[in-house]
């Protein structure tokens, strides 16, 4: 239904609501970043890029993905 992108200047997070199982790994690991009751629900500024990548690699459904931005 919804695909969203979030950008912190270093990486772009892609989130696909159709794949998300709402298991909550993301908001348990990084509760300041992933806030399912708020919009926007991903607040990248509350974690480092390394923390975000570490979390995204643990998303069990593949709903969260990231891509590294090319250095300017
Ligand atoms: S960890 Fe992945 S599957 Fe689980 S709620 Fe977050 S985005 Fe959805």
Backbone and ligand atoms as CSV (ligand in chain L), in Angstrom:
chain,resi,resn,atom,element,x,y,z
A,1,UNK,N,N,0.824,-1.205,0.000
A,1,UNK,CA,C,0.000,0.000,0.000
A,1,UNK,C,C,0.856,1.252,0.000
A,2,UNK,N,N,1.833,1.284,0.893
A,2,UNK,CA,C,2.636,2.500,0.985
A,2,UNK,C,C,4.116,2.159,0.959
A,3,UNK,N,N,4.834,2.960,0.207
A,3,UNK,CA,C,6.288,2.863,0.219
A,3,UNK,C,C,6.805,4.233,0.598
A,4,UNK,N,N,7.748,4.247,1.507
A,4,UNK,CA,C,8.260,5.530,1.982
A,4,UNK,C,C,9.779,5.517,1.921
A,5,UNK,N,N,10.324,6.724,1.803
A,5,UNK,CA,C,11.771,6.882,1.806
A,5,UNK,C,C,12.149,7.941,2.825
A,6,UNK,N,N,13.271,7.702,3.475
A,6,UNK,CA,C,13.794,8.657,4.456
A,6,UNK,C,C,15.283,8.812,4.185
A,7,UNK,N,N,15.783,10.019,4.322
A,7,UNK,CA,C,17.137,10.348,3.867
A,7,UNK,C,C,17.843,11.147,4.960
A,8,UNK,N,N,19.022,10.714,5.392
A,8,UNK,CA,C,19.773,11.518,6.364
A,8,UNK,C,C,21.031,12.123,5.762
A,9,UNK,N,N,21.133,12.085,4.450
A,9,UNK,CA,C,22.305,12.637,3.788
A,9,UNK,C,C,23.383,11.603,3.532
A,10,UNK,N,N,23.368,10.502,4.278
A,10,UNK,CA,C,24.372,9.437,4.110
A,10,UNK,C,C,23.750,8.168,3.536
A,11,UNK,N,N,22.556,7.849,4.009
A,11,UNK,CA,C,21.837,6.688,3.472
A,11,UNK,C,C,20.377,7.073,3.228
A,12,UNK,N,N,19.741,6.290,2.372
A,12,UNK,CA,C,18.302,6.407,2.164
A,12,UNK,C,C,17.672,5.124,2.687
A,13,UNK,N,N,16.688,5.262,3.559
A,13,UNK,CA,C,15.932,4.111,4.044
A,13,UNK,C,C,14.687,3.961,3.179
A,14,UNK,N,N,14.436,2.752,2.753
A,14,UNK,CA,C,13.211,2.427,2.026
A,14,UNK,C,C,12.371,1.532,2.934
A,15,UNK,N,N,11.097,1.860,3.039
A,15,UNK,CA,C,10.189,1.044,3.856
A,15,UNK,C,C,8.959,0.717,3.032
A,16,UNK,N,N,8.594,-0.550,3.011
A,16,UNK,CA,C,7.453,-1.037,2.226
A,16,UNK,C,C,6.410,-1.608,3.186
A,17,UNK,N,N,5.289,-0.921,3.302
A,17,UNK,CA,C,4.267,-1.345,4.270
A,17,UNK,C,C,3.672,-2.710,3.929
A,18,UNK,N,N,3.694,-3.075,2.650
A,18,UNK,CA,C,3.132,-4.380,2.274
A,18,UNK,C,C,3.955,-5.534,2.841
A,19,UNK,N,N,5.242,-5.307,3.013
A,19,UNK,CA,C,6.113,-6.369,3.527
A,19,UNK,C,C,6.198,-6.374,5.048
A,20,UNK,N,N,5.927,-5.237,5.662
A,20,UNK,CA,C,6.113,-5.111,7.116
A,20,UNK,C,C,5.136,-6.008,7.861
A,21,UNK,N,N,5.689,-6.804,8.787
A,21,UNK,CA,C,4.853,-7.696,9.598
A,21,UNK,C,C,4.545,-7.088,10.961
A,22,UNK,N,N,4.998,-5.864,11.179
A,22,UNK,CA,C,4.742,-5.143,12.427
A,22,UNK,C,C,5.226,-5.919,13.647
A,23,UNK,N,N,6.308,-6.664,13.439
A,23,UNK,CA,C,6.871,-7.453,14.536
A,23,UNK,C,C,7.571,-6.578,15.562
A,24,UNK,N,N,7.962,-5.390,15.160
A,24,UNK,CA,C,8.455,-4.422,16.130
A,24,UNK,C,C,9.931,-4.485,16.444
A,25,UNK,N,N,10.687,-5.260,15.687
A,25,UNK,CA,C,12.136,-5.276,15.932
A,25,UNK,C,C,12.693,-3.864,15.849
A,26,UNK,N,N,12.222,-3.100,14.879
A,26,UNK,CA,C,12.760,-1.752,14.675
A,26,UNK,C,C,12.507,-0.859,15.885
A,27,UNK,N,N,11.284,-0.798,16.367
A,27,UNK,CA,C,11.037,0.144,17.464
A,27,UNK,C,C,11.515,-0.383,18.808
A,28,UNK,N,N,11.756,-1.683,18.923
A,28,UNK,CA,C,12.397,-2.171,20.144
A,28,UNK,C,C,13.882,-1.836,20.152
A,29,UNK,N,N,14.528,-1.897,18.998
A,29,UNK,CA,C,15.958,-1.598,18.933
A,29,UNK,C,C,16.226,-0.099,18.991
A,30,UNK,N,N,15.421,0.685,18.270
A,30,UNK,CA,C,15.654,2.130,18.177
A,30,UNK,C,C,14.322,2.872,18.379
A,31,UNK,N,N,13.859,2.914,19.635
A,31,UNK,CA,C,12.532,3.509,19.874
A,31,UNK,C,C,12.443,4.994,19.574
A,32,UNK,N,N,13.566,5.694,19.602
A,32,UNK,CA,C,13.502,7.122,19.271
A,32,UNK,C,C,13.357,7.336,17.770
A,33,UNK,N,N,13.807,6.385,16.995
A,33,UNK,CA,C,13.771,6.525,15.531
A,33,UNK,C,C,12.442,6.054,14.969
A,34,UNK,N,N,12.012,4.877,15.376
A,34,UNK,CA,C,10.816,4.259,14.788
A,34,UNK,C,C,9.634,4.464,15.729
A,35,UNK,N,N,8.711,5.309,15.284
A,35,UNK,CA,C,7.566,5.703,16.124
A,35,UNK,C,C,6.287,5.447,15.341
A,36,UNK,N,N,5.750,4.238,15.453
A,36,UNK,CA,C,4.638,3.860,14.575
A,36,UNK,C,C,3.372,4.693,14.745
A,37,UNK,N,N,3.227,5.397,15.850
A,37,UNK,CA,C,1.998,6.189,16.034
A,37,UNK,C,C,2.159,7.622,15.554
A,38,UNK,N,N,3.332,7.955,15.035
A,38,UNK,CA,C,3.562,9.339,14.614
A,38,UNK,C,C,3.823,9.419,13.119
A,39,UNK,N,N,3.682,10.597,12.572
A,39,UNK,CA,C,4.033,10.854,11.177
A,39,UNK,C,C,4.966,12.046,11.102
A,40,UNK,N,N,6.114,11.963,10.437
A,40,UNK,CA,C,6.629,10.734,9.841
A,40,UNK,C,C,7.023,9.726,10.916
A,41,UNK,N,N,6.892,8.468,10.609
A,41,UNK,CA,C,7.115,7.477,11.665
A,41,UNK,C,C,8.586,7.107,11.820
A,42,UNK,N,N,9.432,7.503,10.861
A,42,UNK,CA,C,10.867,7.252,10.958
A,42,UNK,C,C,11.583,8.584,11.140
A,43,UNK,N,N,12.308,8.702,12.233
A,43,UNK,CA,C,13.028,9.940,12.541
A,43,UNK,C,C,14.522,9.613,12.584
A,44,UNK,N,N,15.128,9.668,11.431
A,44,UNK,CA,C,16.508,9.205,11.294
A,44,UNK,C,C,17.500,9.983,12.137
A,45,UNK,N,N,17.171,11.214,12.504
A,45,UNK,CA,C,18.130,12.052,13.207
A,45,UNK,C,C,18.435,11.559,14.623
A,46,UNK,N,N,17.673,10.586,15.106
A,46,UNK,CA,C,17.893,10.107,16.467
A,46,UNK,C,C,18.783,8.870,16.543
A,47,UNK,N,N,19.485,8.557,15.473
A,47,UNK,CA,C,20.463,7.462,15.506
A,47,UNK,C,C,21.564,7.771,14.505
A,48,UNK,N,N,22.695,7.115,14.718
A,48,UNK,CA,C,23.776,7.264,13.749
A,48,UNK,C,C,23.478,6.385,12.538
A,49,UNK,N,N,24.169,6.685,11.462
A,49,UNK,CA,C,23.996,5.857,10.268
A,49,UNK,C,C,24.362,4.405,10.564
A,50,UNK,N,N,25.420,4.186,11.342
A,50,UNK,CA,C,25.819,2.803,11.677
A,50,UNK,C,C,24.728,2.102,12.472
A,51,UNK,N,N,24.101,2.809,13.412
A,51,UNK,CA,C,23.014,2.201,14.192
A,51,UNK,C,C,21.823,1.871,13.302
A,52,UNK,N,N,21.531,2.750,12.371
A,52,UNK,CA,C,20.408,2.512,11.461
A,52,UNK,C,C,20.677,1.284,10.586
A,53,UNK,N,N,21.872,1.196,10.043
A,53,UNK,CA,C,22.202,0.055,9.181
A,53,UNK,C,C,22.127,-1.244,9.983
A,54,UNK,N,N,22.672,-1.228,11.183
A,54,UNK,CA,C,22.645,-2.429,12.034
A,54,UNK,C,C,21.217,-2.892,12.279
A,55,UNK,N,N,20.317,-1.929,12.544
A,55,UNK,CA,C,18.916,-2.287,12.780
A,55,UNK,C,C,18.258,-2.811,11.516
A,56,UNK,N,N,18.460,-2.115,10.423
A,56,UNK,CA,C,17.770,-2.472,9.177
A,56,UNK,C,C,18.156,-3.888,8.741
A,57,UNK,N,N,19.381,-4.267,9.002
A,57,UNK,CA,C,19.809,-5.620,8.627
A,57,UNK,C,C,19.121,-6.692,9.461
A,58,UNK,N,N,18.475,-6.291,10.554
A,58,UNK,CA,C,17.755,-7.253,11.402
A,58,UNK,C,C,16.251,-7.255,11.156
A,59,UNK,N,N,15.759,-6.411,10.282
A,59,UNK,CA,C,14.323,-6.397,9.976
A,59,UNK,C,C,13.947,-7.769,9.410
A,60,UNK,N,N,13.044,-8.498,10.065
A,60,UNK,CA,C,12.800,-9.888,9.680
A,60,UNK,C,C,12.057,-10.060,8.357
A,61,UNK,N,N,11.392,-9.034,7.894
A,61,UNK,CA,C,10.540,-9.186,6.704
A,61,UNK,C,C,11.161,-8.643,5.429
A,62,UNK,N,N,12.196,-7.844,5.572
A,62,UNK,CA,C,12.738,-7.155,4.399
A,62,UNK,C,C,11.982,-5.877,4.064
A,63,UNK,N,N,11.072,-5.453,4.941
A,63,UNK,CA,C,10.334,-4.209,4.692
A,63,UNK,C,C,11.251,-2.996,4.733
A,64,UNK,N,N,12.268,-3.055,5.575
A,64,UNK,CA,C,13.236,-1.970,5.657
A,64,UNK,C,C,14.476,-2.339,4.858
A,65,UNK,N,N,14.881,-1.424,4.004
A,65,UNK,CA,C,16.124,-1.580,3.253
A,65,UNK,C,C,16.826,-0.234,3.267
A,66,UNK,N,N,18.105,-0.256,2.951
A,66,UNK,CA,C,18.812,1.022,2.871
A,66,UNK,C,C,19.717,1.020,1.657
A,67,UNK,N,N,20.026,2.210,1.201
A,67,UNK,CA,C,21.057,2.341,0.167
A,67,UNK,C,C,21.985,3.460,0.584
A,68,UNK,N,N,23.259,3.243,0.325
A,68,UNK,CA,C,24.257,4.264,0.637
A,68,UNK,C,C,24.197,5.338,-0.424
A,69,UNK,N,N,24.240,6.584,0.004
A,69,UNK,CA,C,24.271,7.673,-0.956
A,69,UNK,C,C,25.701,7.860,-1.444
A,70,UNK,N,N,25.847,8.181,-2.687
A,70,UNK,CA,C,27.176,8.441,-3.244
A,70,UNK,C,C,27.726,9.704,-2.596
A,71,UNK,N,N,29.032,9.684,-2.324
A,71,UNK,CA,C,29.639,10.888,-1.754
A,71,UNK,C,C,29.613,12.005,-2.771
A,72,UNK,N,N,29.271,13.183,-2.276
A,72,UNK,CA,C,29.135,14.339,-3.169
A,72,UNK,C,C,30.499,14.897,-3.483
L,1,LIG,S1,S,11.353,-4.533,11.977
L,1,LIG,FE1,FE,10.693,-4.538,9.838
L,1,LIG,S2,S,8.941,-5.912,9.778
L,1,LIG,FE2,FE,9.278,-5.368,11.902
L,1,LIG,S3,S,7.939,-3.616,12.274
L,1,LIG,FE3,FE,9.938,-2.817,11.714
L,1,LIG,S4,S,9.815,-2.521,9.504
L,1,LIG,FE4,FE,8.141,-3.858,10.056
